[in-house]
Amino acid sequence: MTTLSRTSLLLAATAALLTTPLMSAGEASAGTACATSVPYRSGEDGYDTYRIPATITTPRGTVLAFAEGRHDGAGDTGDIDVVLRRSLDGGCTWGPVAVVAEGDGDTRGNPAPVVDPRTGAVVLVTSYNSGDVTEAQIMRGEVTAEQSRRVFVQRSADDGRSFTSPRDVTGDVKPPNWRWYATGPGHAIALRHGKHAGRLVVPSNHSVAPPSGSSDTGQEAKYYGAHAIYSDDGGHTWRTGFVDRTYDGYSNANESTAAELPDGRVYFNSRDQLGTSAGNRVDSVSSDGAQTLDRPYTVQPSLNEVPVVEGSVLQLPAPGAPLLFSGPSVPTARQSMAIWRSTDGGATFKKALTLSDHRAAYSDLVPLGRRTAGILYETGESGTYETIEFRRIPVTDLT
């Protein structure tokens, strides 16, 4: 097992933690003083910027908040670590910043965590590329296989205190003709119903090369597609599930999120990356545990307020509870984080709550018991990526 934190980060963050009184989970649920906390503030603990939030709750009730710690700036490539903070009181206070996967000059990110329901272990799937190359170069096929996007898996058996070293599973889930590849970002899911109960599903996306002789040079985004990977043995081995192969430029399914509906179907919702369709969100469903889609991705018109950005979905656990979606709510800007609800399994959504009018971008939803939901999201007053904030929301405010 590898230790999580660099010594300098531990010393600084632990000192800050010791000055903050902790609340019990019960006190946190009953009070309003901790409705909002800030686990990540850009410029702190040796990082220029924190981005790409992902969050889960462990069987012990610990909230894990993952992010990318970007050393050299806010850009998507360079020296980037996957980092983690743990909360023992429902997201009110946070332990020190810990390094889960160190970039060491390269780019590690797109965290997609999930709890294996059979063992309670935390399984973390992430993406990698050389810190010297960009997404555009990868999509144009200008890099070697070693520099290009790869997929790694880690595991924690001690409630997120430590993780195994990243294990490369690229050969199992990325065909040779794929160029770009991204896991999530945001939490993955463990299926609870039917013959695939226990299956871990990671919503993902990829790109392929334009056809030989194509005139689409410079239009690589047209060849984005969504897919899923899954594991039936707690994250030890992985397979590719459905693959969206439309590549027609109308709906370019990109960063993806998933939720298991009460009837056992898996609902997928994706960012439409520069597609010509009249909408920025597309969705589909799977009735066989993410192995195939029941229908092609189509525009979700009830989420047309959402700009081109990552989003998150969460099926609340209580009987009859709605499916939630989170994302910014200004169609032309990353601003005004909001939460929508669906009472018909994702067929339509209705806005339930706007968190603020501040700038906002990526987000991830998490259940905090039956009465409270949480959202971990990028926000700021002057800049979109000033902080990653955690907000506790009573379910009654959403239903």
C-alpha positions as CSV (number, residue, x, y, z in Angstrom):
1,M,0.0,0.0,0.0
2,T,1.2,3.5,-0.7
3,T,1.0,6.4,1.8
4,L,-1.4,9.1,0.6
5,S,0.2,12.4,1.5
6,R,3.4,14.2,0.9
7,T,5.0,15.2,4.2
8,S,4.7,18.9,3.5
9,L,1.0,18.7,2.7
10,L,0.3,16.6,5.8
11,L,2.0,19.1,8.2
12,A,0.2,22.1,6.8
13,A,-3.2,20.6,6.5
14,T,-3.1,18.7,9.8
15,A,-2.3,21.9,11.6
16,A,-5.3,23.6,10.1
17,L,-7.5,20.6,10.9
18,L,-6.5,20.6,14.6
19,T,-7.8,24.2,15.0
20,T,-11.3,23.2,13.6
21,P,-13.7,21.6,16.1
22,L,-15.3,18.4,14.7
23,M,-19.0,17.6,14.9
24,S,-20.5,14.2,15.0
25,A,-22.5,13.0,12.0
26,G,-25.6,13.3,14.1
27,E,-24.9,16.9,15.1
28,A,-24.1,17.7,11.5
29,S,-27.4,16.3,10.3
30,A,-29.3,18.3,13.0
31,G,-27.5,21.6,12.6
32,T,-27.4,24.3,9.9
33,A,-24.0,25.8,10.7
34,C,-22.3,23.3,8.4
35,A,-24.6,23.5,5.4
36,T,-21.5,24.6,3.3
37,S,-17.8,23.8,3.6
38,V,-14.8,24.3,1.3
39,P,-12.6,21.2,1.1
40,Y,-10.4,22.7,-1.7
41,R,-9.3,26.3,-2.2
42,S,-7.0,27.0,-5.2
43,G,-3.6,28.2,-4.3
44,E,-3.4,26.1,-1.1
45,D,-1.3,23.1,-0.1
46,G,1.1,23.4,-3.0
47,Y,-1.5,23.4,-5.9
48,D,-2.3,26.3,-8.2
49,T,-5.8,25.0,-9.0
50,Y,-8.1,22.3,-7.8
51,R,-10.6,20.9,-10.4
52,I,-12.8,17.9,-11.4
53,P,-14.6,17.0,-8.1
54,A,-15.9,13.4,-7.4
55,T,-17.4,12.2,-4.1
56,I,-18.8,9.1,-2.5
57,T,-19.9,8.0,1.0
58,T,-18.3,4.9,2.4
59,P,-20.2,2.2,4.4
60,R,-18.8,3.8,7.5
61,G,-20.4,7.1,6.6
62,T,-17.1,8.8,5.7
63,V,-17.5,11.3,2.8
64,L,-14.6,11.1,0.4
65,A,-14.0,14.2,-1.8
66,F,-11.6,13.6,-4.7
67,A,-10.2,16.2,-7.1
68,E,-7.4,17.0,-9.4
69,G,-4.6,19.0,-7.8
70,R,-3.0,20.9,-10.6
71,H,0.5,22.2,-9.8
72,D,1.3,24.4,-12.8
73,G,-1.9,26.2,-13.6
74,A,-5.6,25.6,-14.3
75,G,-4.9,23.9,-17.7
76,D,-6.0,20.3,-18.3
77,T,-2.5,18.9,-18.9
78,G,0.8,19.1,-17.1
79,D,1.8,18.0,-13.6
80,I,-1.5,16.9,-12.1
81,D,-2.2,14.6,-9.0
82,V,-5.4,12.9,-7.9
83,V,-6.0,14.2,-4.3
84,L,-8.5,13.3,-1.6
85,R,-9.9,14.8,1.6
86,R,-12.0,12.7,4.0
87,S,-14.9,14.0,6.2
88,L,-16.0,12.0,9.3
89,D,-19.0,14.4,10.0
90,G,-21.0,14.4,6.8
91,G,-19.0,17.0,5.0
92,C,-18.8,19.7,7.7
93,T,-15.1,19.4,8.3
94,W,-12.3,17.8,6.3
95,G,-9.0,15.9,7.0
96,P,-5.7,16.8,5.4
97,V,-5.2,16.8,1.6
98,A,-3.8,13.4,0.6
99,V,-2.2,12.4,-2.7
100,V,-3.9,9.2,-4.1
101,A,-2.2,9.1,-7.5
102,E,0.9,11.3,-8.0
103,G,1.4,12.8,-11.5
104,D,5.1,13.3,-11.0
105,G,5.2,15.5,-14.0
106,D,2.4,13.7,-15.9
107,T,-1.4,14.1,-15.8
108,R,-3.5,11.9,-13.6
109,G,-7.2,12.7,-13.2
110,N,-10.8,12.1,-14.1
111,P,-11.5,10.4,-10.7
112,A,-14.4,7.9,-10.8
113,P,-14.8,6.4,-7.3
114,V,-17.3,3.7,-6.2
115,V,-17.8,1.4,-3.3
116,D,-17.7,-2.3,-4.0
117,P,-21.0,-3.5,-2.2
118,R,-19.6,-7.0,-1.6
119,T,-16.5,-6.0,0.3
120,G,-17.0,-2.3,1.2
121,A,-13.7,-1.4,-0.4
122,V,-13.4,1.8,-2.3
123,V,-12.5,1.3,-6.0
124,L,-11.0,4.3,-7.8
125,V,-10.7,4.4,-11.6
126,T,-8.7,7.3,-13.2
127,S,-7.2,8.4,-16.5
128,Y,-3.6,9.3,-17.4
129,N,-1.6,10.9,-20.1
130,S,1.9,12.3,-20.5
131,G,2.2,15.8,-19.0
132,D,3.9,17.0,-22.2
133,V,0.9,16.4,-24.5
134,T,-2.5,18.0,-24.9
135,E,-6.0,16.6,-25.6
136,A,-5.9,18.1,-29.1
137,Q,-2.7,16.3,-29.9
138,I,-4.0,13.0,-28.6
139,M,-7.2,13.4,-30.7
140,R,-5.2,14.2,-33.8
141,G,-3.1,11.1,-33.3
142,E,0.2,12.9,-32.8
143,V,1.4,11.0,-29.7
144,T,2.7,7.6,-28.9
145,A,0.7,4.9,-27.1
146,E,2.8,5.6,-24.0
147,Q,2.0,9.3,-24.1
148,S,-1.7,8.8,-24.9
149,R,-4.7,8.3,-22.5
150,R,-4.5,5.2,-20.3
151,V,-6.8,3.8,-17.6
152,F,-5.8,2.9,-14.0
153,V,-7.5,1.3,-11.1
154,Q,-6.7,1.6,-7.3
155,R,-8.3,0.1,-4.3
156,S,-8.7,1.1,-0.6
157,A,-9.7,-1.4,2.1
158,D,-9.4,1.0,5.0
159,D,-12.1,3.6,4.4
160,G,-10.0,5.7,2.0
161,R,-7.0,6.2,4.4
162,S,-4.7,4.5,1.9
163,F,-4.8,3.1,-1.6
164,T,-2.9,0.6,-3.7
165,S,-0.6,1.9,-6.4
166,P,-2.3,2.6,-9.7
167,R,-2.7,-0.5,-11.9
168,D,-2.9,-0.1,-15.6
169,V,-6.0,-1.8,-17.2
170,T,-5.8,0.1,-20.5
171,G,-5.4,-3.1,-22.6
172,D,-8.7,-4.4,-21.2
173,V,-10.9,-1.4,-21.9
174,K,-9.3,0.7,-24.7
175,P,-9.3,-0.6,-28.3
176,P,-6.2,0.3,-30.3
177,N,-8.1,2.6,-32.6
178,W,-9.4,4.9,-29.8
179,R,-7.5,8.1,-29.2
180,W,-8.9,10.2,-26.4
181,Y,-10.3,8.4,-23.3
182,A,-11.8,9.7,-20.1
183,T,-13.4,8.0,-17.1
184,G,-16.4,9.9,-15.7
185,P,-15.5,12.3,-14.2
186,G,-17.6,12.0,-11.0
187,H,-18.7,8.9,-9.0
188,A,-19.2,5.6,-10.7
189,I,-22.0,3.3,-9.6
190,A,-22.5,-0.2,-8.1
191,L,-25.7,-2.0,-9.4
192,R,-28.1,-3.2,-6.7
193,H,-30.9,-4.9,-8.6
194,G,-31.3,-7.9,-10.9
195,K,-28.8,-10.5,-12.2
196,H,-26.0,-7.9,-12.4
197,A,-26.2,-6.8,-8.8
198,G,-22.8,-6.0,-7.5
199,R,-21.5,-4.9,-10.9
200,L,-19.3,-1.7,-10.9
201,V,-20.1,0.6,-13.8
202,V,-17.9,3.5,-14.9
203,P,-19.5,5.9,-17.4
204,S,-16.7,7.0,-19.8
205,N,-16.0,8.6,-23.2
206,H,-13.5,8.2,-26.0
207,S,-12.7,9.4,-29.5
208,V,-11.7,7.7,-32.7
209,A,-9.8,8.8,-35.8
210,P,-11.7,10.4,-38.7
211,P,-12.2,7.9,-41.5
212,S,-9.3,7.5,-43.9
213,G,-9.5,10.1,-46.6
214,S,-12.0,12.2,-44.6
215,S,-12.1,15.9,-45.1
216,D,-12.9,16.4,-41.4
217,T,-9.4,17.6,-40.5
218,G,-9.7,19.8,-37.5
219,Q,-13.2,18.4,-36.6
220,E,-11.9,15.7,-34.2
221,A,-14.7,16.5,-31.7
222,K,-17.2,15.1,-34.2
223,Y,-15.7,11.7,-33.4
224,Y,-16.4,11.7,-29.6
225,G,-18.5,8.9,-28.2
226,A,-19.7,7.7,-24.9
227,H,-19.1,4.2,-23.5
228,A,-19.1,2.3,-20.2
229,I,-16.7,-0.1,-18.6
230,Y,-17.7,-2.6,-15.9
231,S,-16.4,-5.1,-13.4
232,D,-18.2,-8.1,-12.0
233,D,-15.5,-8.9,-9.4
234,G,-15.1,-5.8,-7.4
235,G,-12.7,-4.0,-9.7
236,H,-10.1,-6.7,-10.3
237,T,-11.0,-7.3,-13.9
238,W,-12.7,-4.9,-16.4
239,R,-14.7,-5.2,-19.6
240,T,-16.0,-2.6,-22.1
241,G,-19.8,-2.4,-22.1
242,F,-21.9,-0.4,-24.6
243,V,-20.1,1.8,-27.1
244,D,-21.8,4.8,-28.7
245,R,-20.5,4.7,-32.3
246,T,-22.7,7.3,-34.0
247,Y,-19.8,9.8,-34.7
248,D,-22.1,11.8,-36.9
249,G,-21.4,15.2,-35.3
250,Y,-25.1,15.7,-34.3
251,S,-24.7,14.5,-30.7
252,N,-21.1,14.1,-29.6
253,A,-21.6,12.3,-26.3
254,N,-18.7,13.2,-24.1
255,E,-18.2,13.4,-20.3
256,S,-20.7,11.0,-18.8
257,T,-22.6,10.3,-15.6
258,A,-24.8,7.4,-14.6
259,A,-27.5,6.3,-12.0
260,E,-29.3,3.0,-11.4
261,L,-33.0,3.6,-11.6
262,P,-35.4,1.9,-9.1
263,D,-36.5,-0.6,-11.8
264,G,-32.8,-1.7,-12.4
265,R,-32.2,0.2,-15.6
266,V,-29.1,2.3,-15.8
267,Y,-29.6,5.9,-16.8
268,F,-26.7,7.7,-18.7
269,N,-26.5,11.4,-19.1
270,S,-23.7,13.0,-21.2
271,R,-22.3,16.3,-22.2
272,D,-22.8,17.1,-25.9
273,Q,-19.4,18.3,-27.0
274,L,-19.9,20.7,-29.9
275,G,-22.6,18.7,-31.6
276,T,-25.0,20.4,-34.0
277,S,-28.1,19.2,-32.1
278,A,-30.2,21.8,-30.3
279,G,-29.1,20.9,-26.8
280,N,-26.1,20.5,-24.6
281,R,-27.2,17.3,-22.7
282,V,-27.9,13.9,-24.3
283,D,-29.1,10.7,-22.5
284,S,-29.9,7.1,-22.9
285,V,-30.7,4.0,-20.8
286,S,-29.5,0.4,-20.5
287,S,-31.6,-2.6,-19.4
288,D,-28.7,-5.1,-19.2
289,G,-26.3,-3.5,-16.8
290,A,-24.5,-1.1,-19.2
291,Q,-23.6,-3.8,-21.8
292,T,-25.9,-2.3,-24.5
293,L,-28.1,0.8,-24.8
294,D,-31.9,0.5,-25.2
295,R,-31.7,3.4,-27.7
296,P,-29.2,5.8,-29.1
297,Y,-28.2,8.9,-27.2
298,T,-30.8,11.7,-27.8
299,V,-31.1,15.3,-26.7
300,Q,-32.6,15.9,-23.3
301,P,-34.6,19.1,-23.9
302,S,-35.6,19.7,-20.3
303,L,-32.0,20.4,-19.5
304,N,-31.4,23.0,-22.2
305,E,-30.5,25.6,-19.6
306,V,-27.2,23.7,-18.9
307,P,-24.2,24.9,-20.9
308,V,-21.5,22.7,-22.4
309,V,-20.1,21.2,-19.2
310,E,-19.8,18.1,-17.1
311,G,-22.9,17.2,-15.0
312,S,-23.9,14.6,-12.3
313,V,-26.9,12.4,-11.8
314,L,-28.0,10.6,-8.6
315,Q,-30.9,8.4,-7.8
316,L,-32.0,9.2,-4.2
317,P,-32.3,6.0,-2.2
318,A,-35.7,6.4,-0.5
319,P,-38.7,4.7,-2.1
320,G,-40.4,7.0,-4.6
321,A,-37.5,9.5,-4.4
322,P,-36.6,11.4,-7.6
323,L,-33.5,11.2,-9.9
324,L,-31.4,14.3,-9.5
325,F,-29.2,16.1,-12.0
326,S,-26.7,18.9,-11.2
327,G,-25.0,21.5,-13.4
328,P,-24.8,25.2,-14.1
329,S,-28.0,26.8,-15.2
330,V,-27.0,29.6,-17.6
331,P,-27.0,28.2,-21.2
332,T,-24.1,30.4,-22.4
333,A,-21.9,30.5,-19.2
334,R,-20.6,28.3,-16.4
335,Q,-22.6,30.0,-13.7
336,S,-25.4,29.5,-11.2
337,M,-25.1,25.9,-10.0
338,A,-28.5,24.2,-9.8
339,I,-30.2,20.9,-9.2
340,W,-33.0,19.4,-11.2
341,R,-35.3,16.5,-10.3
342,S,-37.0,13.8,-12.4
343,T,-39.9,11.8,-11.3
344,D,-40.2,9.7,-14.5
345,G,-36.8,8.0,-14.6
346,G,-35.0,10.7,-16.5
347,A,-37.6,11.2,-19.3
348,T,-38.0,14.9,-18.1
349,F,-36.4,17.1,-15.5
350,K,-37.6,20.1,-13.6
351,K,-35.4,22.6,-11.8
352,A,-35.7,22.1,-8.0
353,L,-33.0,24.4,-6.5
354,T,-30.5,27.0,-7.6
355,L,-27.6,27.1,-5.2
356,S,-26.2,30.6,-6.0
357,D,-25.6,33.0,-8.9
358,H,-21.8,32.6,-8.6
359,R,-19.7,31.1,-11.4
360,A,-19.8,27.3,-11.3
361,A,-18.7,24.4,-13.4
362,Y,-18.2,20.7,-12.7
363,S,-20.1,19.0,-9.9
364,D,-20.8,15.6,-8.3
365,L,-23.9,14.5,-6.2
366,V,-23.7,12.1,-3.2
367,P,-26.3,10.7,-0.8
368,L,-25.9,11.5,2.8
369,G,-28.5,9.2,4.2
370,R,-32.2,9.3,3.3
371,R,-32.8,12.9,4.4
372,T,-29.8,14.8,3.0
373,A,-28.0,15.0,-0.3
374,G,-24.6,16.5,-0.9
375,I,-23.0,18.2,-3.9
376,L,-19.3,18.8,-4.4
377,Y,-18.8,21.5,-7.1
378,E,-16.4,24.1,-8.6
379,T,-17.4,27.7,-7.9
380,G,-16.1,31.2,-7.3
381,E,-17.1,34.8,-7.1
382,S,-14.5,36.2,-9.5
383,G,-13.3,33.0,-11.2
384,T,-15.0,29.7,-11.9
385,Y,-12.3,27.6,-10.3
386,E,-11.5,29.5,-7.1
387,T,-12.8,26.7,-4.8
388,I,-14.4,23.3,-4.7
389,E,-17.4,23.7,-2.3
390,F,-19.4,21.0,-0.5
391,R,-23.1,21.8,0.1
392,R,-25.4,19.7,2.3
393,I,-29.1,19.9,1.1
394,P,-32.2,18.6,2.8
395,V,-34.0,16.2,0.5
396,T,-37.2,18.1,1.2
397,D,-35.7,21.1,-0.6
398,L,-35.4,19.0,-3.7
399,T,-38.7,17.2,-3.7
